[in-house]
Amino acid sequence: MLLFSLICELRAFYVPGVAPINFHQNDPVEIKAVKLTSSRTQLPYEYYSLPFCQPSKITYKAENLGEVLRGDRIVNTPFQVLMNSEKKCEVLCSQSHKPMTLTVEQSRLVAERITEDYYVHLIADNLPVATRLELYSNRDSDDKKKEKDVQFEHGYRLGFMDVNKIYLHNHLSFILYYHREDLEEDQEHTYRVVRFEVIPQSIRLEDLKTDDKSSCTLPEGTSSSPQEIDPTKENQLFFTYSVHWEESDIKWASRWDTYLTMSDVQIHWFSIVNSVVVVFFLSGILSMIIIRTLRKDIANYNKEDDIEDTMEESGWKLVHGDVFRPPQYPMILSSLLGSGIQLFCMILIVIFVAMLGMLSPSSRGALMTTACFLFMFMGVFGGFSAGRLYRTLKGHRWKKGAFCTATLYPGVVFGICFVLNCFIWGKHSSGAVPFPTMVALLCMWFGISLPLVYLGYYFGFRKQPYDNPVRTNQIPRQIPEQRWYMNRFVGILMAGILPFGAMFIELFFIFSAIWENQFYYLFGFLFLVFIILVVSCSQISIVMVYFQLCAEDYRWWWRNFLVSGGSAFYVLVYAIFYFVNKLDIVEFIPSLLYFGYTALMVLSFWLLTGTIGFYAAYMFVRKIYAAVKID
């Protein structure tokens, strides 16, 4: 209950380091554009990739690493908005009252973006624009009993299609909410922006009346027709906007609540509690069974008078002379486990810091920037653990081992990202990582991560190796023929169910955040799920290694690492299910991006869970062999 009350408190906690901006009456409130996004193509584009009205001077905001990797290109717009000042209708970029003409090529591009279901994302005072959706939750025939369920979607639709005709939203009705700050009598009132909504409309050129002062008159009622975009010819239109201000009781510290309660949180609560109960119940049963069985085994093995009978029986004690025999490819195993430790430390710190409210969605790109830098700096812990394990496995070439640890996993990630980035470049998307950023990432990798991994590896290799409680025989023992259920793939299927069951609901929300441009903010829940994942991975790994040793198969090092990461297989299956059922992706490059990034997620998740399981199993094996008397 203490943890749940902490989670509730954290939701009300606001980002340290982000100060509110106070506006006076008629102060300019700058509207900036972030990007265009579509869940159908997964390719973001910068705002001025389409022929929108441009200000006299285009200024791009200096962005952090996370914003660049997300494809954000924050830029100024020509919208003139003043604090608490209404605007009925204003024309953008009208020269001598002539409408704007889109060329055939521009018309085709706009039509293509509308058919691909693109959304436009704007921000005012760092608040993203949202479109209000009113849904009726009670499906009763009596209108009086119907309850409105108000939800918000991020950004606004670029346009819409109706009977094979394409229409552009060329009029934006901005609705901004302000909170009036309480001040002393002599001081002038100050205002803070607490919500930013938009109602996009499509209004035909002929239905808009304009005058000399760039003002316009909107048609009354529903008499107007929408602005059609014909991709086969030039199109003439006006871009217009209106501004309406409303006072709100919402305080500045709570202004993000609108954006963060876009989905049904009750389902989230119920699912998480359900996962917690099921996992702890199963974990308790597993723990009881294995502890009772182990006590019985150890008691039998340690009976002085029955030693001869015991040696004739089958069991895990029989492989004591081979259980710590170094596996094949110890350098690669220790390198992968080192990268797993690096990932584990990075994820743990990121989730914990985000849970404390320091990586809120209002700190744009902060989460990704923090994750990148933390992974680099955690190289020292990854190197230390890999170096010590490599020495325990009788390895000698520590320099080569350190280089392998620093480059194997990051090299695979960089290689896949570079190939995908080439495809994104070809589409001229803002999601493509610019060349200078790529060089900066390489410099971070070879300038920060590599030296730190070498440093950690050096000290890990010099440290005393792990103390194994029994000696290894010179001649390897023959392994008896194994039953079908001891097959490696069957083990992966069995071991992956419990950890995946603990986190698959959270996985849905994470996938929605990545692929459908939603905000993810329930880091308190995520921290809880991460702890459950660590516990369940450890327990399943111990059970699997116990069964393997009872079957007199001592080759557990690699097998345990692979089997403990079995939940990654289920993540892959879930990703395919999500792609088929939730996303409307049909083109080749968006599909390639989805499966490319999914492959990276699955690889990282396998390394993480495999490492957790391996170290749990290693501690368990050392513990049980230390508990029995070996002649």
C-alpha positions as CSV (number, residue, x, y, z in Angstrom):
1,M,0.0,0.0,0.0
2,L,2.9,2.3,0.7
3,L,4.2,1.9,-2.8
4,F,0.8,2.6,-4.3
5,S,0.4,5.7,-2.2
6,L,3.8,6.8,-3.4
7,I,2.7,6.3,-7.1
8,C,-0.4,8.4,-6.5
9,E,1.7,11.2,-4.9
10,L,4.1,11.1,-7.9
11,R,1.3,11.7,-10.4
12,A,0.7,15.1,-8.8
13,F,4.4,16.0,-8.6
14,Y,5.7,18.4,-11.2
15,V,8.9,18.7,-13.1
16,P,11.8,20.3,-11.3
17,G,13.7,22.8,-13.3
18,V,10.9,23.9,-15.6
19,A,9.8,27.4,-14.5
20,P,6.4,28.8,-15.4
21,I,6.2,31.8,-17.7
22,N,4.0,34.7,-16.6
23,F,2.3,36.8,-19.3
24,H,0.8,40.3,-19.0
25,Q,-2.2,41.4,-20.9
26,N,-1.5,41.5,-24.7
27,D,2.0,39.9,-24.3
28,P,2.8,37.8,-27.4
29,V,2.3,34.0,-26.9
30,E,4.4,32.3,-29.5
31,I,2.9,29.4,-31.5
32,K,5.6,27.0,-32.7
33,A,5.4,24.0,-35.0
34,V,7.0,20.7,-33.9
35,K,6.4,18.2,-36.8
36,L,3.9,16.2,-38.8
37,T,3.3,12.6,-37.8
38,S,1.3,9.6,-38.9
39,S,0.9,6.2,-37.3
40,R,0.3,4.8,-40.8
41,T,3.8,5.7,-42.1
42,Q,5.8,6.2,-38.9
43,L,7.8,8.9,-40.8
44,P,7.7,12.3,-39.2
45,Y,8.2,15.4,-41.4
46,E,9.1,18.9,-40.5
47,Y,6.3,21.5,-40.6
48,Y,7.5,23.5,-43.6
49,S,7.9,20.3,-45.7
50,L,4.3,21.2,-46.7
51,P,3.4,24.6,-48.3
52,F,2.1,26.3,-45.1
53,C,2.4,30.1,-44.7
54,Q,5.9,31.1,-43.5
55,P,7.0,34.0,-41.3
56,S,9.4,36.6,-42.7
57,K,12.3,34.8,-41.0
58,I,12.3,31.1,-40.2
59,T,14.1,30.2,-36.9
60,Y,14.6,26.7,-35.7
61,K,15.0,26.0,-32.0
62,A,18.3,24.5,-30.8
63,E,17.3,20.9,-29.9
64,N,18.7,18.3,-27.5
65,L,19.8,14.8,-28.6
66,G,16.4,13.3,-27.7
67,E,14.4,15.8,-29.8
68,V,16.6,15.2,-32.8
69,L,16.3,11.4,-32.5
70,R,12.5,11.7,-32.2
71,G,12.3,13.7,-35.4
72,D,11.2,17.0,-33.7
73,R,12.1,20.2,-35.7
74,I,10.7,23.0,-33.6
75,V,10.2,26.2,-35.7
76,N,8.4,29.5,-35.5
77,T,5.1,30.1,-37.3
78,P,3.3,33.3,-38.6
79,F,0.4,33.0,-36.1
80,Q,0.1,36.2,-34.1
81,V,-1.4,35.4,-30.7
82,L,-1.6,38.0,-27.8
83,M,-2.4,37.1,-24.2
84,N,-6.1,37.4,-23.5
85,S,-6.8,39.1,-26.8
86,E,-9.5,37.7,-29.1
87,K,-9.2,37.4,-32.8
88,K,-12.4,36.7,-34.8
89,C,-10.7,35.7,-38.1
90,E,-7.3,36.5,-39.5
91,V,-5.8,35.7,-42.9
92,L,-2.2,34.3,-43.0
93,C,0.3,35.3,-45.8
94,S,-2.3,37.2,-47.8
95,Q,-0.6,39.5,-50.3
96,S,-2.9,42.2,-51.7
97,H,-5.9,40.0,-50.7
98,K,-5.0,37.3,-53.2
99,P,-5.4,33.7,-52.2
100,M,-2.5,31.4,-52.0
101,T,-1.9,29.2,-55.0
102,L,-0.6,25.6,-54.5
103,T,1.2,24.2,-57.6
104,V,0.3,20.8,-59.0
105,E,3.3,19.3,-57.2
106,Q,2.4,21.0,-53.9
107,S,-1.2,19.9,-54.2
108,R,-0.2,16.3,-54.9
109,L,2.1,16.4,-51.8
110,V,-0.7,17.8,-49.5
111,A,-3.2,15.3,-50.9
112,E,-0.8,12.4,-50.3
113,R,-0.1,13.5,-46.7
114,I,-3.9,13.8,-46.0
115,T,-4.5,10.3,-47.4
116,E,-1.7,9.0,-45.2
117,D,-3.6,10.4,-42.1
118,Y,-1.0,13.0,-41.0
119,Y,-1.4,15.1,-37.9
120,V,0.1,18.5,-37.3
121,H,1.7,19.2,-33.9
122,L,2.0,22.8,-32.6
123,I,3.0,24.1,-29.2
124,A,2.2,27.3,-27.2
125,D,4.3,28.0,-24.1
126,N,5.6,24.3,-24.5
127,L,2.0,22.9,-24.3
128,P,1.1,20.7,-27.3
129,V,-2.1,21.4,-29.1
130,A,-4.9,18.9,-28.7
131,T,-8.2,18.3,-30.5
132,R,-11.2,17.7,-28.3
133,L,-13.2,14.6,-29.0
134,E,-16.7,14.2,-27.4
135,L,-17.7,10.6,-27.1
136,Y,-21.0,9.3,-25.6
137,S,-20.2,6.7,-23.0
138,N,-23.9,5.7,-22.3
139,R,-25.4,4.2,-25.5
140,D,-29.0,4.7,-24.3
141,S,-31.6,5.8,-26.8
142,D,-32.7,8.6,-24.6
143,D,-30.5,11.6,-25.3
144,K,-30.9,13.0,-21.8
145,K,-29.2,9.9,-20.3
146,K,-26.2,10.1,-22.6
147,E,-23.0,11.1,-20.8
148,K,-20.3,13.0,-22.7
149,D,-16.9,11.5,-22.4
150,V,-14.4,14.2,-23.4
151,Q,-11.1,12.9,-24.7
152,F,-8.2,14.7,-26.4
153,E,-6.0,13.6,-29.3
154,H,-2.6,15.0,-29.9
155,G,-2.3,17.6,-32.7
156,Y,-4.9,18.1,-35.3
157,R,-5.7,16.3,-38.5
158,L,-4.2,17.8,-41.6
159,G,-7.4,17.1,-43.5
160,F,-9.9,14.4,-44.3
161,M,-11.4,12.4,-47.1
162,D,-15.0,12.0,-48.1
163,V,-16.3,10.0,-51.1
164,N,-12.8,9.9,-52.7
165,K,-12.4,13.6,-52.4
166,I,-9.6,15.2,-50.3
167,Y,-10.2,18.2,-48.1
168,L,-7.7,20.4,-46.3
169,H,-8.2,22.0,-42.8
170,N,-7.3,25.5,-43.8
171,H,-8.9,27.4,-40.8
172,L,-7.7,26.8,-37.2
173,S,-9.8,28.0,-34.3
174,F,-7.4,28.2,-31.4
175,I,-8.9,28.0,-27.9
176,L,-6.3,28.9,-25.2
177,Y,-7.1,28.7,-21.5
178,Y,-5.3,30.9,-19.0
179,H,-5.0,30.8,-15.2
180,R,-5.1,34.3,-13.5
181,E,-2.4,34.4,-10.8
182,D,-3.4,35.9,-7.4
183,L,-1.4,39.0,-6.7
184,E,-1.3,42.0,-4.3
185,E,-3.5,45.0,-5.0
186,D,-0.9,47.3,-6.6
187,Q,0.5,44.7,-9.0
188,E,-0.7,44.1,-12.6
189,H,-2.4,40.8,-13.2
190,T,-0.3,38.0,-14.7
191,Y,-1.6,35.0,-16.7
192,R,-0.3,31.5,-17.3
193,V,-1.2,29.3,-20.3
194,V,-2.8,26.1,-19.0
195,R,-4.4,24.5,-22.0
196,F,-4.1,24.7,-25.8
197,E,-6.9,23.4,-28.0
198,V,-7.7,23.7,-31.6
199,I,-10.8,23.1,-33.8
200,P,-9.7,22.6,-37.4
201,Q,-12.1,23.5,-40.1
202,S,-12.1,23.3,-43.9
203,I,-13.7,26.3,-45.5
204,R,-13.9,26.8,-49.3
205,L,-12.2,29.9,-50.8
206,E,-15.5,31.3,-52.2
207,D,-17.1,31.2,-48.7
208,L,-14.4,33.3,-47.0
209,K,-14.7,37.1,-47.2
210,T,-11.5,39.1,-46.6
211,D,-10.8,42.8,-46.3
212,D,-7.7,45.2,-46.6
213,K,-6.6,44.6,-42.9
214,S,-6.0,40.8,-43.4
215,S,-9.2,40.2,-41.5
216,C,-11.8,37.8,-42.7
217,T,-15.4,36.8,-42.1
218,L,-16.3,33.1,-41.6
219,P,-19.5,31.8,-43.2
220,E,-22.4,31.4,-40.7
221,G,-23.8,28.0,-39.8
222,T,-23.2,24.9,-41.9
223,S,-23.8,26.6,-45.2
224,S,-20.2,26.6,-46.3
225,S,-18.5,23.8,-48.3
226,P,-15.0,22.4,-47.4
227,Q,-11.8,23.3,-49.2
228,E,-11.1,20.6,-51.7
229,I,-7.5,19.8,-52.8
230,D,-7.4,18.4,-56.3
231,P,-4.0,16.7,-56.8
232,T,-4.2,16.9,-60.6
233,K,-4.3,20.8,-60.8
234,E,-3.4,24.0,-59.1
235,N,-5.5,24.9,-56.0
236,Q,-6.3,28.3,-54.6
237,L,-7.1,28.8,-50.9
238,F,-6.7,31.0,-47.8
239,F,-5.0,29.9,-44.6
240,T,-6.9,31.5,-41.7
241,Y,-7.1,31.3,-37.9
242,S,-9.0,32.7,-35.0
243,V,-8.1,33.0,-31.3
244,H,-10.4,32.6,-28.3
245,W,-9.3,32.9,-24.7
246,E,-11.0,31.4,-21.7
247,E,-10.2,31.6,-18.0
248,S,-9.6,28.3,-16.2
249,D,-9.3,27.0,-12.6
250,I,-6.6,24.6,-13.6
251,K,-3.3,25.6,-12.0
252,W,0.0,25.7,-13.9
253,A,1.4,22.6,-12.1
254,S,-1.6,20.5,-13.2
255,R,-1.8,21.8,-16.8
256,W,-0.4,18.5,-18.3
257,D,-3.2,16.4,-16.7
258,T,-5.4,16.9,-19.8
259,Y,-2.8,15.3,-22.1
260,L,-1.9,12.5,-19.7
261,T,-5.4,11.2,-19.0
262,M,-6.2,10.4,-22.7
263,S,-6.8,6.7,-22.1
264,D,-8.8,4.8,-19.5
265,V,-6.5,4.7,-16.4
266,Q,-8.9,2.4,-14.5
267,I,-8.0,-0.5,-16.9
268,H,-4.3,0.3,-16.3
269,W,-4.7,0.1,-12.5
270,F,-6.7,-3.1,-12.7
271,S,-4.3,-4.8,-15.1
272,I,-1.2,-3.9,-13.1
273,V,-2.7,-5.0,-9.8
274,N,-3.9,-8.2,-11.5
275,S,-0.3,-8.8,-12.8
276,V,1.2,-8.2,-9.4
277,V,-1.1,-10.6,-7.7
278,V,-0.7,-13.4,-10.3
279,V,3.1,-13.1,-10.5
280,F,3.6,-13.0,-6.7
281,F,1.2,-16.0,-6.3
282,L,3.1,-18.1,-8.9
283,S,6.5,-16.9,-7.6
284,G,5.5,-18.0,-4.1
285,I,4.4,-21.4,-5.2
286,L,7.7,-21.9,-7.2
287,S,9.8,-20.7,-4.3
288,M,8.1,-23.1,-1.8
289,I,8.5,-26.1,-4.2
290,I,12.1,-25.5,-5.0
291,I,13.1,-24.7,-1.4
292,R,11.4,-27.8,0.0
293,T,13.0,-30.0,-2.8
294,L,16.4,-28.5,-2.3
295,R,16.4,-29.0,1.5
296,K,15.4,-32.7,0.9
297,D,18.2,-33.1,-1.7
298,I,20.9,-31.5,0.5
299,A,19.8,-33.5,3.5
300,N,20.0,-36.7,1.5
301,Y,23.4,-35.9,0.0
302,N,24.9,-35.0,3.4
303,K,23.9,-38.2,5.1
304,E,27.2,-39.8,6.1
305,D,25.9,-43.4,6.2
306,D,24.2,-43.4,2.8
307,I,27.0,-41.9,0.7
308,E,27.4,-45.0,-1.5
309,D,23.7,-45.3,-2.2
310,T,23.5,-41.6,-3.1
311,M,26.4,-41.8,-5.6
312,E,24.4,-44.5,-7.5
313,E,21.3,-42.3,-7.8
314,S,20.8,-39.6,-10.3
315,G,20.8,-35.9,-9.3
316,W,22.5,-32.6,-9.5
317,K,25.3,-33.6,-7.1
318,L,26.6,-36.1,-9.7
319,V,27.7,-33.2,-12.0
320,H,29.6,-31.4,-9.2
321,G,32.9,-32.0,-11.0
322,D,31.7,-30.4,-14.3
323,V,29.1,-27.8,-13.3
324,F,31.7,-24.9,-13.2
325,R,33.5,-26.1,-16.4
326,P,34.0,-23.0,-18.6
327,P,31.7,-22.9,-21.6
328,Q,32.5,-22.5,-25.3
329,Y,33.1,-18.9,-26.4
330,P,33.6,-17.4,-22.9
331,M,34.6,-14.0,-24.3
332,I,31.4,-13.5,-26.2
333,L,29.3,-14.7,-23.3
334,S,31.0,-12.3,-20.8
335,S,30.7,-9.5,-23.4
336,L,26.9,-10.0,-23.8
337,L,26.4,-10.2,-20.1
338,G,28.5,-7.0,-19.6
339,S,26.2,-5.2,-22.1
340,G,23.2,-6.7,-20.2
341,I,24.5,-5.2,-16.9
342,Q,25.0,-1.9,-18.7
343,L,21.4,-2.0,-20.0
344,F,20.1,-3.0,-16.5
345,C,21.8,-0.1,-14.8
346,M,20.7,2.4,-17.4
347,I,17.0,1.2,-17.4
348,L,16.8,1.1,-13.6
349,I,18.1,4.7,-13.2
350,V,16.0,6.1,-16.0
351,I,12.8,4.6,-14.7
352,F,13.6,5.7,-11.1
353,V,14.4,9.2,-12.1
354,A,11.3,9.4,-14.4
355,M,9.2,8.1,-11.5
356,L,10.4,11.1,-9.4
357,G,9.0,13.4,-12.1
358,M,12.2,14.6,-13.6
359,L,11.7,13.3,-17.1
360,S,8.1,14.4,-17.7
361,P,6.8,14.8,-21.3
362,S,7.0,18.5,-20.8
363,S,10.9,18.1,-20.8
364,R,10.8,17.3,-24.5
365,G,13.4,14.7,-25.5
366,A,14.9,14.5,-22.0
367,L,14.1,10.8,-21.6
368,M,16.0,9.7,-24.7
369,T,18.9,12.1,-24.0
370,T,19.2,10.7,-20.5
371,A,19.0,7.1,-21.6
372,C,21.8,7.6,-24.3
373,F,24.2,9.4,-21.8
374,L,23.5,6.9,-19.0
375,F,24.2,3.9,-21.3
376,M,27.5,5.5,-22.2
377,F,28.5,6.1,-18.5
378,M,27.2,2.7,-17.3
379,G,30.0,1.2,-19.5
380,V,32.2,1.1,-16.4
381,F,29.9,-1.3,-14.6
382,G,29.4,-3.4,-17.7
383,G,33.1,-3.6,-18.2
384,F,33.8,-4.5,-14.6
385,S,31.2,-7.4,-14.5
386,A,32.3,-8.7,-17.9
387,G,36.0,-8.6,-16.9
388,R,35.5,-10.4,-13.6
389,L,33.3,-13.1,-15.3
390,Y,35.8,-13.6,-18.1
391,R,38.6,-14.2,-15.6
392,T,36.4,-16.7,-13.7
393,L,35.9,-18.5,-17.0
394,K,39.7,-18.9,-17.4
395,G,40.0,-16.2,-20.0
396,H,43.4,-14.5,-20.7
397,R,43.0,-11.9,-23.5
398,W,41.4,-9.1,-21.5
399,K,42.1,-6.3,-24.0
400,K,40.3,-8.2,-26.7
401,G,37.5,-9.0,-24.3
402,A,37.1,-5.4,-23.3
403,F,36.9,-4.3,-27.0
404,C,34.3,-7.1,-27.6
405,T,32.2,-5.8,-24.7
406,A,32.4,-2.2,-25.8
407,T,31.5,-2.9,-29.5
408,L,29.4,-6.1,-29.9
409,Y,26.0,-5.0,-28.7
410,P,26.4,-1.2,-29.5
411,G,27.8,-2.2,-32.9
412,V,24.7,-4.2,-33.8
413,V,22.4,-1.4,-32.6
414,F,24.4,1.2,-34.6
415,G,24.5,-1.0,-37.7
416,I,20.7,-1.6,-37.7
417,C,19.9,2.1,-37.0
418,F,22.3,3.2,-39.7
419,V,20.6,1.0,-42.3
420,L,17.1,2.1,-41.2
421,N,18.3,5.8,-41.2
422,C,19.4,5.4,-44.9
423,F,15.8,4.5,-45.8
424,I,14.4,7.4,-43.7
425,W,16.9,9.8,-45.5
426,G,15.6,8.5,-48.8
427,K,12.1,9.6,-47.8
428,H,13.3,13.1,-46.7
429,S,11.8,12.6,-43.3
430,S,12.8,14.7,-40.2
431,G,13.1,11.3,-38.4
432,A,16.4,10.8,-40.2
433,V,19.3,11.4,-37.8
434,P,21.4,14.3,-39.3
435,F,25.0,13.4,-40.2
436,P,26.5,15.7,-37.5
437,T,24.4,14.0,-34.8
438,M,25.5,10.6,-36.1
439,V,29.2,11.7,-35.8
440,A,28.5,13.1,-32.3
441,L,27.0,9.7,-31.3
442,L,30.0,7.9,-32.7
443,C,32.3,10.3,-30.7
444,M,30.3,9.5,-27.5
445,W,30.6,5.8,-28.2
446,F,34.4,5.8,-28.8
447,G,35.2,8.8,-26.6
448,I,33.1,8.0,-23.5
449,S,31.7,4.4,-23.6
450,L,34.8,2.6,-24.9
451,P,37.4,4.1,-22.5
452,L,34.9,3.5,-19.5
453,V,34.4,-0.1,-20.6
454,Y,38.2,-0.7,-20.8
455,L,38.6,1.0,-17.4
456,G,35.9,-1.2,-15.8
457,Y,37.2,-4.4,-17.6
458,Y,40.8,-3.7,-16.4
459,F,39.7,-3.5,-12.7
460,G,37.2,-6.4,-13.1
461,F,39.9,-8.6,-14.7
462,R,42.4,-7.8,-11.9
463,K,39.9,-8.5,-9.1
464,Q,39.8,-12.0,-7.6
465,P,37.6,-14.3,-9.8
466,Y,34.2,-15.6,-8.4
467,D,34.9,-18.3,-5.9
468,N,33.4,-21.6,-7.1
469,P,32.8,-24.0,-4.2
470,V,33.9,-27.2,-6.0
471,R,36.8,-28.1,-8.2
472,T,36.4,-29.0,-11.9
473,N,37.4,-32.5,-13.0
474,Q,40.0,-32.8,-15.8
475,I,37.9,-35.3,-17.9
476,P,34.4,-34.1,-18.8
477,R,31.5,-36.3,-17.7
478,Q,29.3,-37.9,-20.3
479,I,25.9,-36.3,-20.6
480,P,23.0,-38.8,-20.7
481,E,20.3,-38.5,-23.4
482,Q,17.9,-35.7,-22.6
483,R,14.1,-35.9,-22.6
484,W,12.1,-33.9,-25.2
485,Y,11.1,-31.2,-22.6
486,M,14.7,-30.4,-21.9
487,N,15.0,-29.1,-25.5
488,R,16.3,-25.5,-25.6
489,F,13.4,-24.1,-27.5
490,V,10.8,-25.8,-25.2
491,G,12.8,-24.2,-22.3
492,I,12.5,-20.7,-23.9
493,L,8.7,-21.1,-24.3
494,M,8.3,-22.3,-20.7
495,A,10.6,-19.8,-19.1
496,G,9.2,-16.8,-21.0
497,I,5.5,-17.0,-20.0
498,L,5.8,-15.8,-16.4
499,P,8.0,-12.6,-17.0
500,F,6.0,-11.7,-20.1
501,G,2.7,-12.1,-18.2
502,A,4.0,-9.6,-15.6
503,M,4.5,-6.9,-18.1
504,F,2.4,-7.4,-21.3
505,I,-0.2,-4.8,-20.2
506,E,2.5,-2.2,-19.7
507,L,3.9,-3.3,-23.1
508,F,0.7,-2.2,-24.8
509,F,1.0,1.3,-23.3
510,I,4.7,1.5,-24.3
511,F,3.9,0.4,-27.9
512,S,1.1,3.0,-28.1
513,A,3.5,5.7,-26.9
514,I,6.1,4.7,-29.5
515,W,4.0,3.9,-32.6
516,E,0.8,5.9,-32.1
517,N,2.3,9.2,-30.8
518,Q,0.8,8.9,-27.3
519,F,2.4,10.2,-24.1
520,Y,3.8,7.6,-21.7
521,Y,3.9,8.9,-18.1
522,L,3.0,6.1,-15.6
523,F,6.6,5.5,-14.6
524,G,5.6,4.6,-11.0
525,F,3.7,1.6,-12.5
526,L,6.6,0.9,-14.8
527,F,9.1,0.8,-11.9
528,L,6.8,-1.7,-10.0
529,V,6.6,-3.9,-13.2
530,F,10.4,-3.7,-13.6
531,I,10.9,-5.0,-10.0
532,I,8.4,-7.9,-10.7
533,L,10.1,-8.6,-14.0
534,V,13.5,-9.0,-12.2
535,V,12.0,-11.2,-9.5
536,S,10.1,-13.5,-12.0
537,C,13.1,-13.8,-14.3
538,S,15.4,-14.7,-11.4
539,Q,13.0,-17.4,-10.1
540,I,12.2,-18.9,-13.5
541,S,15.9,-19.0,-14.2
542,I,16.7,-20.8,-11.0
543,V,13.9,-23.4,-11.6
544,M,15.2,-24.1,-15.2
545,V,18.8,-24.5,-14.1
546,Y,17.8,-26.8,-11.3
547,F,15.9,-29.1,-13.7
548,Q,18.8,-29.1,-16.1
549,L,21.3,-30.1,-13.4
550,C,18.9,-32.8,-12.1
551,A,19.0,-34.2,-15.7
552,E,22.8,-34.4,-15.3
553,D,23.4,-31.8,-18.1
554,Y,26.1,-29.4,-16.8
555,R,26.3,-27.2,-19.9
556,W,24.1,-24.5,-18.3
557,W,26.0,-21.3,-19.0
558,W,24.8,-20.5,-22.5
559,R,21.6,-22.4,-22.2
560,N,20.5,-20.4,-19.1
561,F,21.4,-17.1,-20.7
562,L,19.2,-18.0,-23.7
563,V,16.3,-19.5,-21.8
564,S,16.2,-16.7,-19.2
565,G,15.6,-14.3,-22.1
566,G,12.6,-16.4,-23.3
567,S,10.2,-13.6,-22.6
568,A,11.8,-11.7,-25.5
569,F,10.4,-14.3,-27.9
570,Y,6.9,-13.5,-26.5
571,V,7.6,-9.7,-27.0
572,L,8.4,-10.5,-30.6
573,V,5.1,-12.4,-31.0
574,Y,3.2,-9.6,-29.3
575,A,4.9,-7.0,-31.6
576,I,3.7,-9.0,-34.7
577,F,0.2,-9.2,-33.2
578,Y,0.2,-5.4,-32.5
579,F,1.4,-4.7,-36.1
580,V,-1.4,-6.8,-37.6
581,N,-4.3,-5.8,-35.4
582,K,-3.5,-2.2,-34.1
583,L,-1.5,-0.5,-36.8
584,D,-2.7,0.4,-40.3
585,I,0.8,0.1,-42.0
586,V,0.8,-1.1,-45.6
587,E,3.9,0.3,-47.2
588,F,7.3,-1.3,-47.3
589,I,9.5,1.3,-45.6
590,P,7.2,1.9,-42.6
591,S,6.9,-1.9,-42.2
592,L,10.7,-2.2,-42.4
593,L,11.1,0.6,-39.7
594,Y,8.6,-1.1,-37.4
595,F,10.3,-4.5,-37.6
596,G,13.8,-3.0,-37.5
597,Y,13.2,-1.1,-34.3
598,T,11.2,-4.1,-32.9
599,A,14.2,-6.3,-33.5
600,L,16.4,-3.8,-31.5
601,M,13.8,-3.8,-28.7
602,V,13.6,-7.6,-28.6
603,L,17.5,-8.0,-28.7
604,S,17.8,-5.4,-25.8
605,F,15.1,-7.1,-23.8
606,W,16.7,-10.6,-24.3
607,L,20.0,-9.2,-23.1
608,L,18.4,-7.6,-20.1
609,T,16.3,-10.6,-19.0
610,G,19.0,-13.1,-19.9
611,T,21.5,-11.2,-17.8
612,I,19.2,-11.0,-14.8
613,G,18.4,-14.8,-15.1
614,F,22.1,-15.7,-15.6
615,Y,23.4,-14.0,-12.5
616,A,20.4,-15.4,-10.4
617,A,21.2,-18.9,-11.6
618,Y,25.0,-18.5,-11.1
619,M,24.4,-17.4,-7.4
620,F,22.0,-20.3,-6.9
621,V,24.4,-22.9,-8.4
622,R,27.3,-21.7,-6.2
623,K,25.0,-21.7,-3.2
624,I,23.7,-25.3,-3.6
625,Y,27.1,-26.8,-4.3
626,A,28.6,-25.0,-1.3
627,A,25.8,-26.6,0.9
628,V,26.7,-30.3,0.1
629,K,29.7,-32.2,1.3
630,I,31.9,-33.2,-1.7
631,D,34.6,-35.9,-1.1
